[in-house]
Amino acid sequence: MPKNMIGMKKWLLSLIAVVAIQVAAQAPWQRAVVNYSRLSYHSGNQNWQIGQSPEGWMYFANNNGMLEYDGANWNTYPLPGNTKVRSVLPVGDTIYVGALGQFGRFVRNTKGKMIYQDLSGHLGEKEQVNVWHIHRIGNDVFFQTDGTFYINDYKTKMAAHPGIHYSTVVYNKLYITSSKTISVLVGKQ
């Protein structure tokens, strides 16, 4: 075969490979990314966490409260004292929220309106804590602050020393990181 023919085959194979890669990168199943400005959702300018309910509705921990998006409409549900919501966790029909000095849940009443139920008691009067993460393991819901976990409500409390930087659940086990350690929850210890 002449050298020109070999060069032509290499060039043609390279062209086919580049086109195939571009076609694969533009798969038809990918959806467009839609950006929503705060003018679209008419709420606070900062969102801290996102959660999705089983029916596909999106919930956001927002500076003005819990933000709900059903795919067409935006609703903001403020907390008592208009505190900033820092964390959100949809579980079935219940949406758990954590904020500055308080945590609780939203449930729908018989008319479909979201009603807030405080689970933190008078926690906000005792100490100013931020509830950064909410986790669920079995029937227990864990509200993570900077140094403590509240389990289900303000009555059951579990301290973590020397403070909590981050927490997550992996295979139904709660892992906690601090500045010095990584810990795993076993029972209530």
ZALUMMI-901090 format. One record per residue: residue number from 1; chain; z, y, x of N, C-alpha, C in turn. Coordinates in nm, 3 decimals, m for minus. Layout:
{NUM, 'A', {Z, Y, X}, {Z, Y, X}, {Z, Y, X}}
...
END
This chain:
{1, 'A', {0.000, m0.117, 0.084}, {0.000, 0.000, 0.000}, {0.000, 0.124, 0.088}}
{2, 'A', {m0.078, 0.225, 0.051}, {m0.078, 0.348, 0.130}, {0.056, 0.420, 0.117}}
{3, 'A', {0.088, 0.499, 0.224}, {0.215, 0.572, 0.226}, {0.226, 0.670, 0.110}}
{4, 'A', {0.116, 0.728, 0.069}, {0.119, 0.821, m0.044}, {0.163, 0.752, m0.172}}
{5, 'A', {0.121, 0.629, m0.189}, {0.154, 0.552, m0.309}, {0.304, 0.518, m0.311}}
{6, 'A', {0.361, 0.483, m0.195}, {0.505, 0.452, m0.186}, {0.586, 0.578, m0.215}}
{7, 'A', {0.544, 0.690, m0.159}, {0.612, 0.818, m0.184}, {0.605, 0.857, m0.330}}
{8, 'A', {0.489, 0.831, m0.393}, {0.470, 0.863, m0.534}, {0.562, 0.777, m0.621}}
{9, 'A', {0.578, 0.648, m0.587}, {0.665, 0.559, m0.664}, {0.811, 0.605, m0.653}}
{10, 'A', {0.855, 0.642, m0.532}, {0.992, 0.690, m0.513}, {1.015, 0.818, m0.594}}
{11, 'A', {0.918, 0.909, m0.592}, {0.932, 1.033, m0.666}, {0.939, 1.005, m0.816}}
{12, 'A', {0.855, 0.915, m0.866}, {0.852, 0.880, m1.007}, {0.983, 0.813, m1.050}}
{13, 'A', {1.036, 0.721, m0.968}, {1.164, 0.656, m0.999}, {1.277, 0.757, m1.000}}
{14, 'A', {1.275, 0.851, m0.908}, {1.378, 0.956, m0.904}, {1.372, 1.042, m1.030}}
{15, 'A', {1.251, 1.078, m1.072}, {1.234, 1.158, m1.193}, {1.284, 1.082, m1.316}}
{16, 'A', {1.253, 0.955, m1.328}, {1.299, 0.873, m1.441}, {1.451, 0.865, m1.441}}
{17, 'A', {1.513, 0.848, m1.324}, {1.659, 0.839, m1.314}, {1.724, 0.969, m1.358}}
{18, 'A', {1.671, 1.083, m1.316}, {1.727, 1.213, m1.354}, {1.716, 1.234, m1.504}}
{19, 'A', {1.602, 1.203, m1.564}, {1.583, 1.219, m1.708}, {1.676, 1.126, m1.784}}
{20, 'A', {1.691, 1.001, m1.738}, {1.780, 0.906, m1.805}, {1.925, 0.953, m1.802}}
{21, 'A', {1.967, 1.008, m1.691}, {2.105, 1.058, m1.680}, {2.127, 1.175, m1.775}}
{22, 'A', {2.029, 1.266, m1.784}, {2.042, 1.381, m1.873}, {2.044, 1.337, m2.019}}
{23, 'A', {1.964, 1.241, m2.056}, {1.961, 1.191, m2.193}, {2.094, 1.125, m2.227}}
{24, 'A', {2.147, 1.044, m2.134}, {2.276, 0.978, m2.158}, {2.389, 1.079, m2.169}}
{25, 'A', {2.381, 1.189, m2.094}, {2.486, 1.291, m2.098}, {2.483, 1.368, m2.230}}
{26, 'A', {2.370, 1.368, m2.300}, {2.358, 1.439, m2.426}, {2.355, 1.341, m2.542}}
{27, 'A', {2.451, 1.249, m2.542}, {2.456, 1.146, m2.647}, {2.469, 1.212, m2.784}}
{28, 'A', {2.400, 1.158, m2.884}, {2.399, 1.220, m3.017}, {2.534, 1.212, m3.088}}
{29, 'A', {2.627, 1.127, m3.044}, {2.756, 1.113, m3.111}, {2.853, 1.224, m3.075}}
{30, 'A', {2.823, 1.301, m2.973}, {2.914, 1.408, m2.934}, {2.907, 1.522, m3.034}}
{31, 'A', {3.024, 1.574, m3.068}, {3.030, 1.685, m3.161}, {3.043, 1.815, m3.084}}
{32, 'A', {2.999, 1.921, m3.146}, {3.009, 2.053, m3.085}, {3.155, 2.096, m3.081}}
{33, 'A', {3.193, 2.167, m2.979}, {3.326, 2.222, m2.969}, {3.327, 2.355, m3.043}}
{34, 'A', {3.426, 2.371, m3.132}, {3.438, 2.494, m3.208}, {3.564, 2.565, m3.162}}
{35, 'A', {3.550, 2.688, m3.119}, {3.665, 2.768, m3.079}, {3.704, 2.860, m3.194}}
{36, 'A', {3.834, 2.862, m3.224}, {3.885, 2.948, m3.330}, {3.968, 3.059, m3.266}}
{37, 'A', {3.934, 3.181, m3.295}, {4.014, 3.293, m3.246}, {4.131, 3.312, m3.342}}
{38, 'A', {4.230, 3.389, m3.298}, {4.344, 3.410, m3.387}, {4.303, 3.490, m3.511}}
{39, 'A', {4.188, 3.556, m3.506}, {4.137, 3.624, m3.625}, {4.091, 3.524, m3.730}}
{40, 'A', {4.053, 3.403, m3.686}, {4.011, 3.298, m3.779}, {4.130, 3.238, m3.852}}
{41, 'A', {4.238, 3.213, m3.780}, {4.352, 3.144, m3.842}, {4.466, 3.238, m3.881}}
{42, 'A', {4.453, 3.367, m3.854}, {4.547, 3.470, m3.901}, {4.693, 3.435, m3.872}}
{43, 'A', {4.722, 3.401, m3.747}, {4.859, 3.370, m3.710}, {4.885, 3.418, m3.568}}
{44, 'A', {4.989, 3.367, m3.504}, {5.027, 3.411, m3.371}, {4.921, 3.383, m3.267}}
{45, 'A', {4.932, 3.452, m3.153}, {4.830, 3.441, m3.049}, {4.853, 3.326, m2.953}}
{46, 'A', {4.963, 3.249, m2.969}, {4.990, 3.141, m2.875}, {5.024, 3.013, m2.950}}
{47, 'A', {4.955, 2.905, m2.912}, {4.981, 2.773, m2.967}, {5.036, 2.684, m2.856}}
{48, 'A', {5.145, 2.612, m2.886}, {5.215, 2.536, m2.784}, {5.180, 2.388, m2.785}}
{49, 'A', {5.172, 2.327, m2.900}, {5.138, 2.184, m2.911}, {5.052, 2.163, m3.034}}
{50, 'A', {4.984, 2.047, m3.032}, {4.895, 2.009, m3.143}, {4.928, 1.868, m3.185}}
{51, 'A', {4.922, 1.842, m3.314}, {4.940, 1.707, m3.367}, {4.845, 1.685, m3.482}}
{52, 'A', {4.809, 1.559, m3.504}, {4.717, 1.526, m3.614}, {4.784, 1.426, m3.707}}
{53, 'A', {4.778, 1.454, m3.837}, {4.837, 1.365, m3.937}, {4.742, 1.249, m3.964}}
{54, 'A', {4.792, 1.143, m4.030}, {4.705, 1.028, m4.058}, {4.580, 1.062, m4.140}}
{55, 'A', {4.588, 1.166, m4.225}, {4.470, 1.203, m4.305}, {4.375, 1.295, m4.228}}
{56, 'A', {4.408, 1.326, m4.103}, {4.318, 1.405, m4.019}, {4.349, 1.553, m4.013}}
{57, 'A', {4.450, 1.601, m4.085}, {4.485, 1.742, m4.079}, {4.548, 1.772, m3.945}}
{58, 'A', {4.524, 1.893, m3.894}, {4.575, 1.934, m3.764}, {4.694, 2.028, m3.785}}
{59, 'A', {4.796, 2.010, m3.699}, {4.916, 2.093, m3.703}, {4.940, 2.150, m3.565}}
{60, 'A', {4.976, 2.279, m3.560}, {4.993, 2.350, m3.435}, {5.131, 2.415, m3.431}}
{61, 'A', {5.198, 2.405, m3.316}, {5.321, 2.479, m3.291}, {5.277, 2.618, m3.246}}
{62, 'A', {5.300, 2.716, m3.332}, {5.246, 2.850, m3.312}, {5.361, 2.952, m3.303}}
{63, 'A', {5.335, 3.064, m3.240}, {5.438, 3.168, m3.228}, {5.484, 3.222, m3.363}}
{64, 'A', {5.404, 3.210, m3.467}, {5.442, 3.260, m3.600}, {5.492, 3.151, m3.693}}
{65, 'A', {5.499, 3.027, m3.648}, {5.546, 2.917, m3.733}, {5.462, 2.793, m3.711}}
{66, 'A', {5.466, 2.703, m3.808}, {5.380, 2.585, m3.801}, {5.246, 2.620, m3.865}}
{67, 'A', {5.140, 2.596, m3.792}, {5.005, 2.627, m3.838}, {4.938, 2.497, m3.882}}
{68, 'A', {4.878, 2.498, m4.001}, {4.814, 2.379, m4.058}, {4.665, 2.407, m4.080}}
{69, 'A', {4.581, 2.310, m4.042}, {4.436, 2.322, m4.065}, {4.386, 2.193, m4.128}}
{70, 'A', {4.329, 2.203, m4.247}, {4.281, 2.084, m4.320}, {4.132, 2.060, m4.302}}
{71, 'A', {4.068, 2.132, m4.212}, {3.925, 2.120, m4.189}, {3.847, 2.235, m4.251}}
{72, 'A', {3.911, 2.308, m4.343}, {3.846, 2.423, m4.406}, {3.939, 2.544, m4.414}}
{73, 'A', {4.068, 2.520, m4.439}, {4.162, 2.629, m4.461}, {4.277, 2.625, m4.360}}
{74, 'A', {4.325, 2.745, m4.323}, {4.440, 2.761, m4.233}, {4.559, 2.809, m4.315}}
{75, 'A', {4.677, 2.752, m4.289}, {4.801, 2.799, m4.349}, {4.907, 2.808, m4.241}}
{76, 'A', {4.989, 2.912, m4.248}, {5.102, 2.928, m4.156}, {5.230, 2.915, m4.236}}
{77, 'A', {5.321, 2.831, m4.185}, {5.451, 2.810, m4.247}, {5.559, 2.859, m4.150}}
{78, 'A', {5.615, 2.979, m4.175}, {5.718, 3.032, m4.086}, {5.850, 2.956, m4.102}}
{79, 'A', {5.929, 2.956, m3.996}, {6.062, 2.897, m3.997}, {6.164, 3.006, m4.030}}
{80, 'A', {6.283, 2.967, m4.074}, {6.388, 3.068, m4.096}, {6.412, 3.149, m3.969}}
{81, 'A', {6.424, 3.278, m3.984}, {6.442, 3.367, m3.870}, {6.312, 3.397, m3.798}}
{82, 'A', {6.200, 3.347, m3.850}, {6.068, 3.368, m3.790}, {6.063, 3.332, m3.642}}
{83, 'A', {6.129, 3.223, m3.604}, {6.130, 3.181, m3.464}, {5.999, 3.116, m3.426}}
{84, 'A', {5.970, 3.119, m3.296}, {5.849, 3.058, m3.243}, {5.862, 2.907, m3.245}}
{85, 'A', {5.761, 2.841, m3.299}, {5.760, 2.694, m3.299}, {5.700, 2.649, m3.166}}
{86, 'A', {5.770, 2.559, m3.096}, {5.729, 2.512, m2.964}, {5.672, 2.372, m2.966}}
{87, 'A', {5.710, 2.290, m3.066}, {5.664, 2.151, m3.068}, {5.641, 2.107, m3.212}}
{88, 'A', {5.551, 2.009, m3.227}, {5.515, 1.959, m3.359}, {5.481, 1.811, m3.348}}
{89, 'A', {5.524, 1.732, m3.448}, {5.494, 1.589, m3.451}, {5.473, 1.544, m3.595}}
{90, 'A', {5.347, 1.520, m3.636}, {5.323, 1.464, m3.769}, {5.355, 1.314, m3.771}}
{91, 'A', {5.434, 1.273, m3.871}, {5.467, 1.132, m3.892}, {5.451, 1.105, m4.041}}
{92, 'A', {5.342, 1.039, m4.079}, {5.316, 1.015, m4.220}, {5.304, 1.147, m4.295}}
{93, 'A', {5.383, 1.163, m4.403}, {5.380, 1.286, m4.483}, {5.474, 1.393, m4.430}}
{94, 'A', {5.546, 1.363, m4.322}, {5.646, 1.454, m4.267}, {5.594, 1.516, m4.138}}
{95, 'A', {5.615, 1.646, m4.122}, {5.577, 1.715, m4.000}, {5.705, 1.768, m3.936}}
{96, 'A', {5.744, 1.710, m3.822}, {5.863, 1.755, m3.749}, {5.825, 1.873, m3.661}}
{97, 'A', {5.915, 1.971, m3.654}, {5.890, 2.089, m3.572}, {6.015, 2.122, m3.490}}
{98, 'A', {5.992, 2.175, m3.371}, {6.099, 2.223, m3.286}, {6.071, 2.367, m3.249}}
{99, 'A', {6.176, 2.447, m3.242}, {6.159, 2.591, m3.218}, {6.272, 2.643, m3.131}}
{100, 'A', {6.280, 2.773, m3.118}, {6.388, 2.835, m3.045}, {6.515, 2.829, m3.130}}
{101, 'A', {6.614, 2.751, m3.085}, {6.743, 2.743, m3.153}, {6.747, 2.659, m3.278}}
{102, 'A', {6.640, 2.592, m3.313}, {6.642, 2.508, m3.432}, {6.532, 2.404, m3.431}}
{103, 'A', {6.552, 2.300, m3.512}, {6.448, 2.200, m3.535}, {6.465, 2.145, m3.675}}
{104, 'A', {6.357, 2.092, m3.727}, {6.361, 2.038, m3.863}, {6.231, 1.969, m3.896}}
{105, 'A', {6.201, 1.965, m4.025}, {6.078, 1.899, m4.071}, {6.025, 1.968, m4.195}}
{106, 'A', {5.895, 1.957, m4.212}, {5.829, 2.003, m4.334}, {5.788, 1.881, m4.415}}
{107, 'A', {5.817, 1.884, m4.545}, {5.773, 1.780, m4.638}, {5.711, 1.849, m4.759}}
{108, 'A', {5.620, 1.780, m4.824}, {5.555, 1.839, m4.942}, {5.637, 1.810, m5.067}}
{109, 'A', {5.652, 1.913, m5.151}, {5.719, 1.890, m5.278}, {5.620, 1.832, m5.379}}
{110, 'A', {5.661, 1.814, m5.502}, {5.575, 1.751, m5.604}, {5.450, 1.833, m5.635}}
{111, 'A', {5.452, 1.963, m5.604}, {5.336, 2.050, m5.627}, {5.247, 2.062, m5.503}}
{112, 'A', {5.282, 1.991, m5.395}, {5.202, 1.993, m5.274}, {5.237, 2.104, m5.177}}
{113, 'A', {5.339, 2.184, m5.209}, {5.380, 2.294, m5.121}, {5.471, 2.240, m5.011}}
{114, 'A', {5.450, 2.288, m4.887}, {5.533, 2.247, m4.774}, {5.670, 2.315, m4.781}}
{115, 'A', {5.775, 2.235, m4.771}, {5.912, 2.284, m4.775}, {5.981, 2.247, m4.644}}
{116, 'A', {6.050, 2.344, m4.583}, {6.120, 2.321, m4.456}, {6.260, 2.268, m4.482}}
{117, 'A', {6.296, 2.163, m4.407}, {6.431, 2.107, m4.412}, {6.491, 2.118, m4.272}}
{118, 'A', {6.598, 2.194, m4.260}, {6.664, 2.215, m4.131}, {6.742, 2.090, m4.093}}
{119, 'A', {6.722, 2.039, m3.971}, {6.797, 1.925, m3.920}, {6.893, 1.966, m3.809}}
{120, 'A', {6.889, 2.093, m3.771}, {6.967, 2.137, m3.655}, {7.102, 2.198, m3.691}}
{121, 'A', {7.138, 2.202, m3.818}, {7.267, 2.260, m3.856}, {7.276, 2.404, m3.812}}
{122, 'A', {7.386, 2.440, m3.748}, {7.406, 2.576, m3.699}, {7.386, 2.582, m3.549}}
{123, 'A', {7.295, 2.501, m3.498}, {7.267, 2.492, m3.355}, {7.231, 2.628, m3.297}}
{124, 'A', {7.150, 2.705, m3.368}, {7.104, 2.835, m3.318}, {7.218, 2.933, m3.294}}
{125, 'A', {7.328, 2.920, m3.371}, {7.442, 3.008, m3.351}, {7.523, 2.968, m3.228}}
{126, 'A', {7.521, 2.839, m3.192}, {7.601, 2.789, m3.081}, {7.530, 2.809, m2.947}}
{127, 'A', {7.402, 2.779, m2.943}, {7.329, 2.787, m2.818}, {7.181, 2.814, m2.845}}
{128, 'A', {7.119, 2.890, m2.757}, {6.977, 2.919, m2.771}, {6.899, 2.816, m2.689}}
{129, 'A', {6.848, 2.715, m2.754}, {6.771, 2.611, m2.687}, {6.628, 2.614, m2.738}}
{130, 'A', {6.537, 2.571, m2.655}, {6.399, 2.551, m2.696}, {6.376, 2.402, m2.714}}
{131, 'A', {6.318, 2.363, m2.824}, {6.283, 2.223, m2.846}, {6.138, 2.208, m2.804}}
{132, 'A', {6.118, 2.149, m2.685}, {5.986, 2.144, m2.622}, {5.902, 2.026, m2.664}}
{133, 'A', {5.965, 1.912, m2.690}, {5.890, 1.791, m2.728}, {5.965, 1.717, m2.837}}
{134, 'A', {5.889, 1.646, m2.918}, {5.945, 1.561, m3.023}, {5.880, 1.425, m3.008}}
{135, 'A', {5.963, 1.321, m3.007}, {5.912, 1.184, m2.993}, {5.970, 1.097, m3.104}}
{136, 'A', {5.897, 0.993, m3.138}, {5.946, 0.897, m3.236}, {5.939, 0.757, m3.177}}
{137, 'A', {6.050, 0.686, m3.186}, {6.055, 0.546, m3.146}, {6.123, 0.473, m3.260}}
{138, 'A', {6.048, 0.384, m3.326}, {6.103, 0.315, m3.444}, {6.135, 0.417, m3.552}}
{139, 'A', {6.259, 0.414, m3.602}, {6.301, 0.509, m3.705}, {6.369, 0.633, m3.648}}
{140, 'A', {6.386, 0.639, m3.516}, {6.454, 0.752, m3.453}, {6.354, 0.858, m3.408}}
{141, 'A', {6.392, 0.984, m3.430}, {6.313, 1.098, m3.384}, {6.397, 1.172, m3.281}}
{142, 'A', {6.340, 1.195, m3.162}, {6.408, 1.258, m3.050}, {6.354, 1.400, m3.032}}
{143, 'A', {6.445, 1.498, m3.034}, {6.408, 1.638, m3.013}, {6.454, 1.675, m2.873}}
{144, 'A', {6.361, 1.704, m2.782}, {6.394, 1.733, m2.643}, {6.408, 1.882, m2.618}}
{145, 'A', {6.524, 1.922, m2.564}, {6.546, 2.059, m2.521}, {6.544, 2.060, m2.368}}
{146, 'A', {6.589, 2.168, m2.307}, {6.590, 2.176, m2.161}, {6.686, 2.078, m2.095}}
{147, 'A', {6.794, 2.041, m2.163}, {6.891, 1.952, m2.101}, {6.947, 1.845, m2.191}}
{148, 'A', {6.899, 1.837, m2.315}, {6.958, 1.747, m2.413}, {6.851, 1.689, m2.505}}
{149, 'A', {6.881, 1.570, m2.557}, {6.802, 1.512, m2.666}, {6.891, 1.509, m2.789}}
{150, 'A', {6.838, 1.556, m2.900}, {6.904, 1.539, m3.029}, {6.831, 1.426, m3.099}}
{151, 'A', {6.906, 1.330, m3.150}, {6.844, 1.213, m3.213}, {6.861, 1.226, m3.364}}
{152, 'A', {6.752, 1.246, m3.434}, {6.740, 1.258, m3.579}, {6.798, 1.389, m3.635}}
{153, 'A', {6.911, 1.437, m3.585}, {6.968, 1.564, m3.629}, {7.062, 1.617, m3.521}}
{154, 'A', {7.133, 1.723, m3.551}, {7.219, 1.787, m3.450}, {7.346, 1.708, m3.421}}
{155, 'A', {7.380, 1.609, m3.504}, {7.506, 1.536, m3.488}, {7.503, 1.437, m3.371}}
{156, 'A', {7.389, 1.376, m3.347}, {7.378, 1.278, m3.239}, {7.305, 1.345, m3.123}}
{157, 'A', {7.376, 1.354, m3.010}, {7.326, 1.430, m2.896}, {7.339, 1.344, m2.771}}
{158, 'A', {7.239, 1.353, m2.684}, {7.240, 1.277, m2.560}, {7.200, 1.371, m2.447}}
{159, 'A', {7.293, 1.396, m2.354}, {7.266, 1.487, m2.243}, {7.189, 1.415, m2.134}}
{160, 'A', {7.104, 1.487, m2.065}, {7.030, 1.435, m1.951}, {7.055, 1.528, m1.833}}
{161, 'A', {7.107, 1.473, m1.726}, {7.140, 1.556, m1.610}, {7.051, 1.518, m1.494}}
{162, 'A', {7.002, 1.610, m1.417}, {7.031, 1.754, m1.411}, {6.931, 1.838, m1.488}}
{163, 'A', {6.903, 1.806, m1.609}, {6.808, 1.881, m1.690}, {6.680, 1.801, m1.709}}
{164, 'A', {6.598, 1.844, m1.803}, {6.476, 1.773, m1.839}, {6.357, 1.863, m1.811}}
{165, 'A', {6.262, 1.814, m1.734}, {6.138, 1.888, m1.712}, {6.031, 1.844, m1.811}}
{166, 'A', {6.025, 1.713, m1.837}, {5.922, 1.659, m1.926}, {5.969, 1.525, m1.979}}
{167, 'A', {5.919, 1.489, m2.096}, {5.949, 1.357, m2.153}, {5.826, 1.306, m2.225}}
{168, 'A', {5.815, 1.173, m2.231}, {5.703, 1.111, m2.301}, {5.742, 0.970, m2.341}}
{169, 'A', {5.670, 0.913, m2.435}, {5.693, 0.776, m2.479}, {5.576, 0.691, m2.434}}
{170, 'A', {5.606, 0.579, m2.366}, {5.506, 0.483, m2.322}, {5.554, 0.346, m2.366}}
{171, 'A', {5.473, 0.276, m2.444}, {5.509, 0.143, m2.495}, {5.649, 0.143, m2.558}}
{172, 'A', {5.675, 0.238, m2.645}, {5.802, 0.251, m2.718}, {5.923, 0.269, m2.629}}
{173, 'A', {5.905, 0.321, m2.510}, {6.016, 0.355, m2.421}, {6.006, 0.503, m2.387}}
{174, 'A', {6.120, 0.571, m2.394}, {6.125, 0.714, m2.365}, {6.151, 0.735, m2.217}}
{175, 'A', {6.060, 0.807, m2.151}, {6.073, 0.840, m2.009}, {6.102, 0.989, m1.997}}
{176, 'A', {6.191, 1.021, m1.902}, {6.235, 1.158, m1.881}, {6.222, 1.191, m1.733}}
{177, 'A', {6.168, 1.308, m1.703}, {6.165, 1.353, m1.563}, {6.252, 1.477, m1.550}}
{178, 'A', {6.320, 1.485, m1.437}, {6.397, 1.604, m1.403}, {6.352, 1.647, m1.264}}
{179, 'A', {6.422, 1.744, m1.207}, {6.384, 1.789, m1.073}, {6.412, 1.683, m0.968}}
{180, 'A', {6.498, 1.585, m0.999}, {6.537, 1.486, m0.899}, {6.510, 1.342, m0.938}}
{181, 'A', {6.491, 1.312, m1.066}, {6.483, 1.173, m1.108}, {6.376, 1.149, m1.215}}
{182, 'A', {6.345, 1.022, m1.231}, {6.271, 0.973, m1.347}, {6.362, 0.871, m1.413}}
{183, 'A', {6.385, 0.886, m1.543}, {6.477, 0.798, m1.615}, {6.405, 0.737, m1.734}}
{184, 'A', {6.458, 0.624, m1.780}, {6.408, 0.559, m1.901}, {6.527, 0.537, m1.995}}
{185, 'A', {6.505, 0.559, m2.122}, {6.610, 0.540, m2.221}, {6.622, 0.391, m2.255}}
{186, 'A', {6.744, 0.339, m2.242}, {6.775, 0.203, m2.280}, {6.886, 0.210, m2.382}}
{187, 'A', {6.860, 0.172, m2.507}, {6.958, 0.192, m2.613}, {6.976, 0.341, m2.635}}
{188, 'A', {7.097, 0.388, m2.620}, {7.124, 0.533, m2.631}, {7.168, 0.589, m2.495}}
{189, 'A', {7.142, 0.516, m2.387}, {7.180, 0.560, m2.252}, {7.055, 0.589, m2.170}}
END
